[in-house]
Amino acid sequence: MIRRSFFRRNKPEVDCREVGKVLQSYLDGDVDEDFTAKISAHLEACKDCGLEVETYRQIKTSLASKMPAVDPAALERLRRFGDELTAGD
């Protein structure tokens, strides 16, 4: 389980980079309740991250139903998002 303390303590909000690092765990329900609330609030407020979570959900749904095709535009957005997140490392 990923806990908020995994990142910075006493920080009231999460940023895009933090969300990107835990997005899969968030979607899998493997993030503690407090951190989940902060991620959810960020996703509601951030259009870019909100689109990415929808892309991940589409991919997960597609894989779960064994559908071979995933929207190529969604995959490209996902790749760009990942590249942007790791560009600062």
N, C-alpha and C positions, 0 to 999 in steps of 0.2 A: 504494500500500500504506500503510495506516495503521499507524504505529508507536506504541508505548507513550509515547514521548517527546512525542507529539502533545499529551498531557495533562501531568500533573505528573511530574517525574522523581523517582526514588527512593521512590515511594509503593508500598507492598507490595500494596495491594488497589485495586480499582476500586469506585466506588459506582454507584447506580442511574442517576444523571444521566449519568455517563461512558458506561455501557453503552448507555443510550438514544441517545446521540449517534452511536455507531458500530455499532449493532445490524445495520443493513442491510449494512454492509461486512463485519461478522463473518459473517453468514449467507451472503454471497457469497464468503467465503474470502479477503477482501482485507484481512486484519489480520495483522501479523507474529506469529510463533510464540509469543513470550513474552506478548504482549498477549492472544492467543487463549486461552492457558492461564488467565490471570487472569480474563478474561470468562467462560470456561467454569466456573471455580470459583464466580464470583459467581452465575451462572445456576443452579447446583446448590443454592446456599445461599439464594437469594432467591426466594420463592414468586411474588411479583408479577412480577419480571422473567422468571422461568421461564415463567409463563403468557403473557407478551407474546411471548416468542420462539416459543412454540408457535402463537400467533395469526399471527405473521408467516409462519411455515412453512406454516400452512394456506392463507394468502392466496397465497403463492408457488406452492404446489402447485396451488391452484385456477386461478391465472392460467396456469401452465404447461400445464395440461391443458385450458385454454379452457373451464372450467366457469363458467357465468355467475353462479352464486350463491355467496356467501360468508356464513357464519353471521352474521346481524345482531348477535347478542350479542358475537361476537368483534370485529367492527368497532367497536362501542361501547366495549368495553374498551380497544381500541387507541387510540381517540380520547381517552379519559379519561387514559390513560397518557401520551400525548403532551402533553396539556394540563398534567398535573402536572409533567412534566419542564421545560416552558417557563415555568411559573408563577414560578419563582425568578429568571428573567433580568431 
